[in-house]
């Protein structure tokens, strides 16, 4: 892919004119780090940037923490200073025509040319905006929109909720104003159960030397053995899997979801070429907004995710059918109970107070150094509904991560197919290149 040649033509700091009291970051926020996460959307016809900016200002008024800055108090605890410091919005003119992005021409390493890299040490107690918006306008009229937000501010559910609200507002549509950005509710749950032990083991403290060793292994595999590939599984293939499942499972079975079938298809195909024989585990995230007894607002704007996992042996994946495997794709009930996640929030609050959240390791991430796979299921998000007035995106992409991860997305056409964004060892990605590209 040719290197992007673009010129910055406009940079604005957009403010909502509204301040808010400081919002202390929760332990879960801090655990997700202050790293900037770039997300891109590609439009064949570029949106009206002035309309986007006007609507963004209105969104900031509804969600003033997004225009704040991250600082620490006298005890060293991080919080969002709701000072209306603003978000940054940049417009670039790019030479040539918009590349035809897609599964066989995904952004890969070129993503860094569209996004501004942001690292944690650039954020805390610095005048660093928490949101960066970059629009690259091509000579043909197409555009790439890249949003880089600080991960400690939000999780995927709230990011895509915000994006849908912003796009709707740009088109003059009414928006839902029920976003709740009061992080104290999550902190209070932890404080109310502060002595409750966490025994699920999905996150655990790790000594500095061991932690550095694990990080070094992540870095080594990133530069020597990991590759990102994007592959499209047609709707017809998925429908054939579902038909086969109906023939194998009891008549009263409710059916298997597309996401479960695709996930187990990936695991089943890469398992034979994984370098070790240990159990294959899939790490999944649980949105705590849907745990009723925690009573979090459905539109809680922050990080509200817990972890769980599902394990299979190598022999199971070789022996059992796709339908049988997908039918067992459920974490143990005790690992996703209200008690488990209450104790998780208690652990996060204890470590937040002690300023030791950074000592935590996510089990499913460490497992990827052997035979683990982290699942990021984005198929239920509104990714391909983000219309700023000139049509929906023709492509969505994000960065390669430092461990084995599977991201699921609907296709741009939303035709029942699934795009899989797979970061894995080169020999594992090669399996899918042979299956879906033919090379």
Phi and psi in degrees as a GROMACS rama.xvg file:
@    title "Ramachandran Plot"
@    xaxis  label "Phi"
@    yaxis  label "Psi"
@TYPE xy
-60.6894  146.788  UNK-2
-67.4359  138.013  UNK-3
-65.7021  128.719  UNK-4
-114.62  111.899  UNK-5
-142.302  158.557  UNK-6
-125.178  131.88  UNK-7
-71.791  122.478  UNK-8
-112.949  -15.8142  UNK-9
-157.201  138.129  UNK-10
-142.201  122.899  UNK-11
-128.506  145.743  UNK-12
-98.692  114.287  UNK-13
-97.6394  131.356  UNK-14
-126.135  153.408  UNK-15
-93.2416  -10.7364  UNK-16
74.1317  16.8078  UNK-17
-131.05  131.781  UNK-18
-107.315  169.112  UNK-19
-148.945  159.396  UNK-20
-61.6175  158.44  UNK-21
-58.3351  143.046  UNK-22
-119.056  111.509  UNK-23
-69.3171  134.17  UNK-24
-70.0137  140.984  UNK-25
-79.8873  168.771  UNK-26
-59.9115  -36.3354  UNK-27
-66.9705  -39.977  UNK-28
-57.9309  -50.8148  UNK-29
-63.0502  -38.2401  UNK-30
-59.6502  -32.9655  UNK-31
-78.6412  -4.82754  UNK-32
72.0914  163.757  UNK-33
-94.9602  30.0363  UNK-34
-80.399  144.044  UNK-35
-79.7351  128.25  UNK-36
-108.857  111.886  UNK-37
-84.1841  132.542  UNK-38
-126.582  131.892  UNK-39
-118.122  145.47  UNK-40
-128.532  135.25  UNK-41
-111.353  133.04  UNK-42
-123.821  128.52  UNK-43
-65.5179  -32.667  UNK-44
-119.698  117.325  UNK-45
-66.4019  142.822  UNK-46
-69.9491  164.743  UNK-47
-77.2638  107.774  UNK-48
-67.4786  -31.1095  UNK-49
-67.5151  -40.026  UNK-50
-65.7247  -39.3239  UNK-51
-60.2067  -43.2872  UNK-52
-66.0431  -41.9656  UNK-53
-61.8051  -43.741  UNK-54
-68.1862  -34.6281  UNK-55
-64.9502  -39.7741  UNK-56
-58.3506  -40.9229  UNK-57
-66.6206  -35.7426  UNK-58
-67.1602  -37.0274  UNK-59
-62.3811  -37.7978  UNK-60
-60.9197  -35.5805  UNK-61
-78.0471  -27.9196  UNK-62
-132.252  65.4034  UNK-63
-57.4021  -26.2162  UNK-64
-59.4497  -26.1156  UNK-65
-66.0059  -19.527  UNK-66
-101.365  12.0361  UNK-67
-88.762  -163.497  UNK-68
-136.154  151.764  UNK-69
-93.5131  125.538  UNK-70
-133.517  173.059  UNK-71
-118.673  148.74  UNK-72
-85.0859  -171.993  UNK-73
-65.0162  -18.1538  UNK-74
-96.6469  -0.400028  UNK-75
88.3884  10.5855  UNK-76
-86.2944  129.407  UNK-77
-77.645  144.253  UNK-78
-146.976  162.354  UNK-79
-90.9049  118.461  UNK-80
-83.5452  108.977  UNK-81
-79.3954  57.7307  UNK-82
-90.75  4.58891  UNK-83
56.7519  42.0565  UNK-84
-66.1036  -20.9325  UNK-85
99.8325  163.063  UNK-86
-107.215  160.157  UNK-87
-107.275  135.515  UNK-88
-127.191  116.567  UNK-89
-116.748  143.3  UNK-90
-120.22  131.383  UNK-91
-121.81  144.199  UNK-92
-99.2646  122.594  UNK-93
-108.138  138.476  UNK-94
-74.9569  148.561  UNK-95
83.2813  -163.95  UNK-96
-100.683  157.001  UNK-97
-62.0206  124.254  UNK-98
-58.837  149.759  UNK-99
-86.9254  80.6458  UNK-100
-70.275  149.213  UNK-101
176.426  -172.587  UNK-102
-56.1404  -38.7664  UNK-103
-89.7428  -0.265596  UNK-104
-144.729  55.4138  UNK-105
-79.0557  173.138  UNK-106
-71.8989  -34.6183  UNK-107
47.3884  -126.826  UNK-108
-71.7659  -18.0467  UNK-109
-72.7326  -11.9504  UNK-110
-56.801  -33.4474  UNK-111
-63.3386  -19.5031  UNK-112
-80.4406  -16.7407  UNK-113
-98.7226  -17.5642  UNK-114
-121.018  152.327  UNK-115
-93.2479  117.841  UNK-116
-68.6209  135.871  UNK-117
-132.376  126.595  UNK-118
-112.386  154.958  UNK-119
-53.7887  -37.3921  UNK-120
-70.8589  -9.23754  UNK-121
-91.5732  -3.56311  UNK-122
-106.92  -52.3536  UNK-123
-73.5704  127.381  UNK-124
60.5475  28.4193  UNK-125
-125.017  161.037  UNK-126
-86.2902  59.9616  UNK-127
-104.213  117.734  UNK-128
-56.4118  148.498  UNK-129
-87.8576  -12.6171  UNK-130
-131.889  135.629  UNK-131
-125.686  126.013  UNK-132
-116.035  122.874  UNK-133
-124.059  123.059  UNK-134
-112.055  119.668  UNK-135
-103.803  110.347  UNK-136
-97.5049  122.448  UNK-137
-90.9345  159.901  UNK-138
-62.1874  -25.9081  UNK-139
-78.8855  -8.05202  UNK-140
103.057  -12.7651  UNK-141
-76.5968  167.402  UNK-142
-152.037  151.873  UNK-143
-114.852  123.495  UNK-144
-101.782  123.37  UNK-145
-120.291  124.475  UNK-146
-112.062  120.085  UNK-147
-113.976  111.842  UNK-148
-117.106  154.11  UNK-149
-77.818  123.205  UNK-150
-64.2637  -26.663  UNK-151
-69.38  -8.7759  UNK-152
-86.4685  -29.7917  UNK-153
-160.232  164.098  UNK-154
-109.948  -179.031  UNK-155
-60.8761  -37.9034  UNK-156
-60.4651  -44.9085  UNK-157
-77.9905  -28.7038  UNK-158
-61.099  -50.0547  UNK-159
-72.0461  -27.5055  UNK-160
-62.7779  -46.916  UNK-161
-60.1929  -44.7836  UNK-162
-60.6282  -41.2575  UNK-163
-65.4158  -41.8312  UNK-164
-61.8729  -45.1463  UNK-165
-63.6202  -45.7631  UNK-166
-63.3931  -43.5373  UNK-167
-61.6338  -42.7575  UNK-168
-64.0718  -36.2993  UNK-169
-61.547  -35.0938  UNK-170
-85.252  3.18098  UNK-171
80.8477  15.1142  UNK-172
-84.9159  151.798  UNK-173
-66.4323  146.38  UNK-174
-123.786  156.07  UNK-175
-77.734  123.61  UNK-176
-101.747  19.7502  UNK-177
-92.2948  19.5641  UNK-178
-64.5034  134.289  UNK-179
-116.474  111.911  UNK-180
-107.051  20.769  UNK-181
-82.7362  97.4551  UNK-182
-70.9485  -15.9742  UNK-183
-61.6308  -21.7506  UNK-184
-66.2852  -39.5466  UNK-185
-72.1051  -38.9346  UNK-186
-63.6006  -39.373  UNK-187
-64.8042  -36.726  UNK-188
-59.4854  -45.0327  UNK-189
-63.0694  -40.543  UNK-190
-67.6588  -35.9306  UNK-191
-68.6833  -19.51  UNK-192
-128.545  36.4862  UNK-193
-57.7178  -29.0888  UNK-194
-96.5014  4.86516  UNK-195
-73.7789  120.969  UNK-196
-73.01  143.38  UNK-197
-100.623  119.03  UNK-198
-120.815  1.62943  UNK-199
-69.4228  -26.8159  UNK-200
77.0597  10.6733  UNK-201
-76.3066  -22.8657  UNK-202
-131.454  147.716  UNK-203
-154.823  153.512  UNK-204
-74.5526  145.423  UNK-205
-136.488  135.003  UNK-206
-60.8564  157.467  UNK-207
-58.1516  -47.245  UNK-208
-64.9221  -41.9994  UNK-209
-65.4656  -39.3694  UNK-210
-62.6767  -45.4001  UNK-211
-61.7245  -36.6322  UNK-212
-64.4212  -43.8096  UNK-213
-65.0626  -44.1222  UNK-214
-60.9581  -38.7528  UNK-215
-63.5962  -38.5597  UNK-216
-66.649  -39.2433  UNK-217
-59.7884  -47.133  UNK-218
-63.2786  -41.6832  UNK-219
-62.9564  -46.0857  UNK-220
-69.9951  -30.5694  UNK-221
-59.4261  -42.9358  UNK-222
-89.7833  -14.7638  UNK-223
-115.894  -27.8506  UNK-224
-137.212  -10.9209  UNK-225
-90.4172  147.992  UNK-226
-144.928  149.699  UNK-227
-109.399  132.144  UNK-228
-129.743  150.448  UNK-229
-122.78  129.905  UNK-230
-135.92  141.54  UNK-231
-104.58  123.256  UNK-232
-97.9121  115.827  UNK-233
-64.8299  153.935  UNK-234
-59.331  -34.705  UNK-235
-64.1654  -37.292  UNK-236
-65.9006  -43.5483  UNK-237
-65.4076  -39.8946  UNK-238
-64.5045  -35.6589  UNK-239
-65.7108  -39.0734  UNK-240
-61.8474  -43.0046  UNK-241
-66.7987  -37.7211  UNK-242
-64.7681  -42.3403  UNK-243
-63.1872  -39.5949  UNK-244
-63.3396  -39.9095  UNK-245
-62.2143  -31.8333  UNK-246
-77.2193  -22.3748  UNK-247
-94.4062  -31.4867  UNK-248
-94.1897  162.038  UNK-249
-57.3065  151.423  UNK-250
-58.3766  -30.3602  UNK-251
-89.6691  9.42172  UNK-252
-68.4288  136.25  UNK-253
-70.2096  -11.2499  UNK-254
104.602  161.044  UNK-255
-105.058  143.055  UNK-256
-77.9608  153.56  UNK-257
-57.9305  -44.1473  UNK-258
-61.7819  -41.9645  UNK-259
-65.7363  -43.0038  UNK-260
-63.7879  -43.3135  UNK-261
-66.1513  -42.9325  UNK-262
-59.7071  -46.5892  UNK-263
-71.8284  -29.0965  UNK-264
-60.704  -46.0178  UNK-265
-62.4326  -48.3061  UNK-266
-63.3508  -41.5111  UNK-267
-64.599  -36.8768  UNK-268
-76.1147  -36.5733  UNK-269
-87.7993  -17.0925  UNK-270
-54.5138  -43.6323  UNK-271
-62.7713  -23.5183  UNK-272
-104.609  3.99167  UNK-273
-65.1649  147.392  UNK-274
-77.4664  -11.6319  UNK-275
-132.178  166.78  UNK-276
-99.4152  9.04611  UNK-277
-66.8786  165.215  UNK-278
-53.7931  140.685  UNK-279
-88.4756  123.749  UNK-280
-119.367  142.302  UNK-281
-110.769  118.04  UNK-282
-85.9436  128.784  UNK-283
-123.412  155.686  UNK-284
-104.458  145.499  UNK-285
-117.125  121.95  UNK-286
-77.4485  113.189  UNK-287
-70.7534  -12.1414  UNK-288
-65.3362  -20.436  UNK-289
-100.626  7.72709  UNK-290
-91.7736  101.56  UNK-291
-57.4167  -38.9772  UNK-292
-72.1352  -15.6216  UNK-293
-77.4199  -23.854  UNK-294
58.9934  38.5745  UNK-295
-80.452  145.479  UNK-296
-60.5274  141.672  UNK-297
-60.0522  -31.6196  UNK-298
-108.811  42.2818  UNK-299
-66.3817  120.508  UNK-300
-94.0032  98.0386  UNK-301
174.579  -165.557  UNK-302
-94.8562  120.378  UNK-303
-136.497  53.0448  UNK-304
-120.171  137.439  UNK-305
-111.922  177.877  UNK-306
-122.169  151.669  UNK-307
-152.361  174.852  UNK-308
-149.832  157.529  UNK-309
-126.296  134.947  UNK-310
-117.702  145.153  UNK-311
-136.155  147.052  UNK-312
-82.7545  160.507  UNK-313
-60.01  -38.3049  UNK-314
-65.4473  -40.7922  UNK-315
-58.3127  -46.2221  UNK-316
-65.6992  -30.788  UNK-317
-75.2699  -36.8005  UNK-318
-87.0508  -43.766  UNK-319
-88.2333  155.38  UNK-320
-74.388  164.339  UNK-321
-59.1291  -41.3738  UNK-322
-63.8451  -43.6902  UNK-323
-62.6646  -40.9072  UNK-324
-68.1131  -45.645  UNK-325
-65.49  -31.236  UNK-326
-67.2302  -21.2685  UNK-327
-100.641  11.3646  UNK-328
-81.8652  71.5006  UNK-329
-142.434  130.7  UNK-330
-68.7628  153.327  UNK-331
-54.0995  139.393  UNK-332
-56.703  -38.7267  UNK-333
-67.9068  -22.0141  UNK-334
-80.8485  -11.4887  UNK-335
-124.227  23.8314  UNK-336
-76.1253  161.07  UNK-337
-59.1278  -37.7509  UNK-338
-62.0222  -41.9302  UNK-339
-61.6326  -45.7051  UNK-340
-77.7869  -26.7351  UNK-341
-64.6084  -43.0892  UNK-342
-68.3067  -31.0857  UNK-343
-62.9236  -45.0409  UNK-344
-68.1249  -32.0039  UNK-345
-64.4509  -43.7265  UNK-346
-60.3614  -45.5931  UNK-347
-61.6763  -37.0574  UNK-348
-71.6206  -39.4314  UNK-349
-60.2879  -43.6969  UNK-350
-75.6264  -30.2439  UNK-351
-61.8581  -47.6641  UNK-352
-61.0118  -38.5559  UNK-353
-83.429  -1.9266  UNK-354
57.3868  44.2007  UNK-355
-125.485  17.8427  UNK-356
-59.9124  -32.345  UNK-357
-64.9035  -11.6846  UNK-358
-85.6698  -2.84197  UNK-359
-82.4901  146.257  UNK-360
-124.265  138.943  UNK-361
-86.0318  123.71  UNK-362
-56.9195  -45.3651  UNK-363
-66.8021  -28.0048  UNK-364
-70.0013  -45.7881  UNK-365
-63.5849  -35.7553  UNK-366
-60.7027  -25.6377  UNK-367
-67.1775  -16.7458  UNK-368
-67.5085  -17.4027  UNK-369
-115.467  -89.2255  UNK-370
-129.953  29.3828  UNK-371
-96.0829  159.325  UNK-372
-140.797  123.829  UNK-373
-90.6282  126.92  UNK-374
-97.9932  127.509  UNK-375
-119.688  94.3391  UNK-376
-88.4542  101.727  UNK-377
-102.302  9.07247  UNK-378
-66.4737  -22.0688  UNK-379
-94.0812  0.887281  UNK-380
-85.0519  167.603  UNK-381
-90.5761  31.1969  UNK-382
-48.5891  -49.8016  UNK-383
-96.9681  23.5565  UNK-384
-111.919  3.49264  UNK-385
-80.9807  93.3644  UNK-386
-114.081  112.975  UNK-387
-90.1178  9.64537  UNK-388
118.787  -7.02498  UNK-389
-122.233  14.3661  UNK-390
115.409  166.084  UNK-391
-83.3542  164.812  UNK-392
-65.9145  149.341  UNK-393
-98.4329  -6.764  UNK-394
-163.509  151.217  UNK-395
-135.978  140.474  UNK-396
-150.03  163.172  UNK-397
-148.703  -179.186  UNK-398
-81.5086  155.438  UNK-399
-69.4845  138.163  UNK-400
-99.4717  -179.83  UNK-401
-94.9353  6.33236  UNK-402
-144.893  171.523  UNK-403
-66.6661  119.376  UNK-404
-144.119  143.403  UNK-405
-117.25  119.518  UNK-406
-108.791  129.267  UNK-407
-103.322  130.933  UNK-408
-135.41  146.794  UNK-409
-65.9924  163.575  UNK-410
-77.1849  158.493  UNK-411
-55.8649  -32.7527  UNK-412
-79.027  -11.989  UNK-413
51.0148  51.0934  UNK-414
-101.638  11.2954  UNK-415
98.4122  -9.52945  UNK-416
-81.1985  178.215  UNK-417
-141.397  132.755  UNK-418
-94.7761  128.539  UNK-419
-109.507  123.982  UNK-420
-100.844  104.91  UNK-421
-112.593  115.855  UNK-422
-101.594  118.508  UNK-423
-159.052  178.613  UNK-424
-64.6379  152.288  UNK-425
-57.3455  -38.3912  UNK-426
-70.7415  -25.6268  UNK-427
-76.1487  -42.4878  UNK-428
-63.6348  -34.7623  UNK-429
-60.9472  -31.1225  UNK-430
-59.0739  -43.0283  UNK-431
-79.1086  -28.9431  UNK-432
-63.4533  -37.8685  UNK-433
-70.3868  -37.1288  UNK-434
-71.711  -41.1565  UNK-435
-117.136  -8.10151  UNK-436
-116.962  -28.9261  UNK-437
87.1489  19.6226  UNK-438
